[in-house]
Amino acid sequence: MHGMPFHHPAPPRMRGRALPWILAAIAIAASAWWCLAPQTIPAAVRGALPASPKAIPEVYKWKDDKGRVQYTSTPPTDRPYETLRYDPNMNVVPSVVPPASQP
């Protein structure tokens, strides 16, 4: 038994302090995941969460030198623009299976 180190368990009051830190770390990681990569969250979970800012990207509307309206993902630096929210699910028609014809 000489060569084996003796392990001292943490005092009970120290063990109770780790739980809030672990929960806080999990909450921070989940928040980062929701904000930075919402499309990778499983669909069942994603449906129960509010929309992430990354889930509805911003689109910028502005006019070029010839007066034509432009839509881009980055705002122009030299002219006024309007910030729009683009919902990728808007105007999406789900596939519908027609009813079976009856003889």
Buried (B, 14 or more C-beta within 10 A) or exposed (E): EEEEEEEEEEEEEEEEEEEEEEEEEEEEEEEEEBEEEBEEBEEEEBEEEEEBEEBBEEBBEBBEEEEEEEEEEEBEEEEEBEEEEEEEEEEEEEEEEEEEEEE
